[in-house]
Amino acid sequence: MSEMIQMIFQGYFPLIRIQLADLLDIAIMTGVIYKLLWMLRKTSSGRVLRGILILLLAMVVSSAISLTATSFLLKQVVELGVLVLVILFQPEIRRFLERMGSGGLGLVFASNREPGAELETAIQQTTEAYTDMSRDKVGALMVFERQNLLDDVIKTGTALDCGVSSELLKNIFWNKAPLHDGAVIVRNGRIVGAGCMLPLSGNVNLSRDLGMRHRAGIGMSEHSDAVVVIVSEETGSISAAVGGMLKRHLDPETLERLLRNELLNDNDKEKRSSQIPLLGQIFGGRKEDDRE
């Protein structure tokens, strides 16, 4: 087989001597690089990687046009870049090594599950639970993860792995429950964390009537592409935060429609573009004061 492949390549490229080991080497490196880029694409580290590529491009250009001082400075930055990369990509490197140690290469290169029936069920059960908690004025805070992974947020709470059900959510957010004070994280239709602490919004223009639960929900939506849904403990009002925007006083039907539009159609660009008027209607309505 090796001799046959060599004969084929030598027939078309007589000056290139490629062996079977070379093809295997190329295939392995291609798979590793592709998987690393795929993992980085789904986190905020992907933006860091793009910044590094821009820095390298600037170094090449400055060297080509003889910008001596700039080129020297950029080369010094690149030489120290290995240590900086280890620090910046520490969560991704740790996740990669943990997967390799626990499940081998098959788990490392396995693709994440696509949202399906579980996500559909999660939306229905969340709407049902929020309807009851809104009526009973039970505070709640849920984060639906999308492309940006929230592993660092999950580590601040209690890791779980269970399906979303109305009764479970009402038990978690019951004011005597130990996990009621934090947020529930949902990934691909399953609860992966509870009692998690979220970053507060840095927007100084927010209404002073908003409590910590709402500020944390807005902050989470500012730091990631997650969809955050909230129930006010004082008024029972349902709110949703997407992309740093907060819409309050949602009825259950509007909440369910918003979750379906944002989560189920997240990978369909044509559908999302056709939903811009709907999202404008959802987020463009009146704003009223709502204390936590």
N, C-alpha and C positions, 0 to 999 in steps of 0.2 A: 504493500500500500504506500509506504514511504517513497519507494523508488518510482512508483507510478505518478505520484504527486510531483516529485522532482522533475520527471520527464515532461509533464504537462507545463509546468512553469518555465522550464528551460526552453521549451519549444516556443513560447510566446515572449519570454524575457531571458534571452540567452546570457545576459550579463549579470543576472541576479540568481544567486544560489539560495533557495529557500528550502529548509528542511521541515519535517513534521513537527519537530520540537519548537521551531519558530512560530508556526501557526498556532500551536497550543499556547505558547507564551503570549501571543497577541490576543487570543481569545480570552485568556484569564485576565489580562490587564484591562481589556475592553469591558468585561463584566464588572470588575471591581470599580473602575472609574465611573461607569454608568450608575451603579448602585449608590456610590457615594454622592454623586450629583443628584440622584433621585431623593436620597435622604435629606440632603441640604436644601433642596427645593421646597420642602414642606416645613421648614423652620426659618426663624429669623436669621440663622447663620448663613442662609443662602444670600442674603443681602451683603453680609460681610465678605463672602466669597467673591461677589461681583466687585466689591470695593478693592479687593486684593488684585483682581485681574486688571482693573483700571490703573492701579498703582504700578503693576508690571509693565503695562502698555506705556505709561508715562515715562518709565525708566528707559525703555527701548527707544522711544522717540527722542528723549533728551540726549541719549548717547549718540543717536544718528545725526542730530543737528548740532552736536558739539557744545551742549550746555554743560560745561565742566562742573560748576558748583552744584547745579541741580542734579546732575547724574551721580556725583559723588554722594550727595545726601540720600538719594533714593537707594543707592547700592548699600549704604550703611543700614537703612531701614530694612531692606530685604534680608541682609545677613542676620539681623536679629529677629527676623520674621518667624523662624521655626518655633522659637519659644512662645511668641505671641499667638501663633496658630494653635499650639497645644492648649493654651489658656482659653482662647476664644471657642474652640471646638471641643472643649472637655466633655460636655454632655453627649455629643454625638459619638466621640471616641469611646466613652464609657459604655454607651448603649450598644455600639458595635461589638465591643469585647464581651459584654454580658451575653449577647445573643450567641456569639461564637462559643462561649464557654458552656452555655446551658443547652443549646440545641444544635450545634454544629453549623456548617456552612449552609445547609438547607434552610435553616431558620434565618440566617443572616440575609440571604438573598431572596427570601420569600416576600411576596407582595402583601401589603395590608389588605384586609378584607374590604370589599366594596359595600357601601351602605345598601341595605335591601329591606327585607321584611322586618328586621329588628328595628330599623330606624322609623319605618312606618308605624310600628307598634309603639315606639317610644314617643312619637308625636301625639298619638291618640291618648296614651296614658298620661302624658304630661298635661295635656289640655284638660283631661278629666280631673286630675289632682289639683291643678291650679284653679279650676272652677270651685271646687270644694274649699280649698284653702283661702281663696278670695272671699267666699261667703263667711267663713269662720275667722277671718283676719289672722291667719297664720303666716308669718313671714317666710319667704322662700327665695332661694337664689340658685339658679341652674345655668350651667355653661355647656353649650353644645359645640364641641370641637369640630373644626373643619380642616383646612390644609395645615395650619400652624399647630404643631404638636405642643401639648401643654404638660409635658412630663415634669417640668420644674414646679408647676403649680400643684400637680397631684402629690408631689413629695411633701407638700406642706400640710396635707391632711391624712386621711386613712385610705389606703388603696383597697379597692373593691373590684369585683368582676361579676356582675349580675345584670339581668335584664331590667328594664325600666317598667315599673308597675305603679299604678295609682296608689295602692295601699302602702307600698314601700316608701314612696316619696312623702306621703303624709306622716308616716312613722319617723322618717329621718328628720323632717322639719317640725315635728311636735316640740313645743317649747321646753319640754322636760328631757328631751333626748340629748345625748352627749354630742351629737354631730350637727345639731340644728343651727349652730352659729355660723358655720362656714358655707361654702358652695359645693354643690354636686356637679361633677364633671362627667359629661356623657360623650363617649367616643364610639362612632359607628353603631349607635343605637343601644349601647350598653353602658351602665354606670361603672366608671373606673376609679372614682374617687369621691369622698364625701368629707365635709368639714374642712375644705381647702380654703386657704387664704388668698384673696385676689388683690392685685395692685390697685391702689386708689387712683382716680382720675387726677391729672395735673391741670385740668381746665379751671381757671380761676373765675370764669364767667358763669359757672353753674349756679342754679338757684340755691340760696341758703336753706331752703326748706327740704332739700334732698338730704336724706340720711346716709349713713355709712354703707348700707346695703346697695343703695342706688349708685353711690359714687364708686363703689367697688365694681359694680356691673359695668358702668361706663368705662372705668379704667381698663377692665379686661378687654372690652371691645376696642379700645384705643391701641392696646399692645398686641392684639392678634386679630384674626378674621373670624373669631368665634361669635356665636349668637348667644346672647345672655337674656334670660327671662327672669323677672322679679315679681314678687308679691309683697306689697307694703304691709308691715305688721300693724300699723296704726289705722290705715283706711281700708285695707284689703284690695287696693287698686293693683291691677296687673300692668306691668311695664315690660318693654323689650329694648335692648341696646344692641345696635349693629353699627360697626365702623365709627364709634364715638357718638352716635346719634341716639337719643333716648325718646321713645314714644310712650306716653303714659295713658292710663285709663283705657286699656284695651279690653274688649269683651272676649269671651272664650272663642267665638267664631273667628274673629280677627287674629287672635293669637295662633290658632291652628293654621290659618291661611298663611300667616307670616312664616311660621316654621316650615311649612311645606315648600313655600317659595324659596326660602333661603337654604334649606338642607337637602330636600329631595332633588331639586333642579340645579344643585350647585355645580355639577359637572357638565351641564348643558348650556353653552354660551348663547345659543339662539333663544332658548326659553328665558334665560336671565335677562337678555336684552329686551324681550317683549314684556317683561314684568316691571320695567322702570316706572311706567305710569302707576302701576299698582302700589309699588313701594313708596312712590311719592305721595299717593293717597294715604297710605298707612302712616308715613312719618311726617306728612305735611299738615296734619290736622292741628287743632288747637292744643295748647299746652296749659295745664292747670297745676296749681300747687298741690304737692303730694308729699306729706311728711312721712318719714320712715315709721 
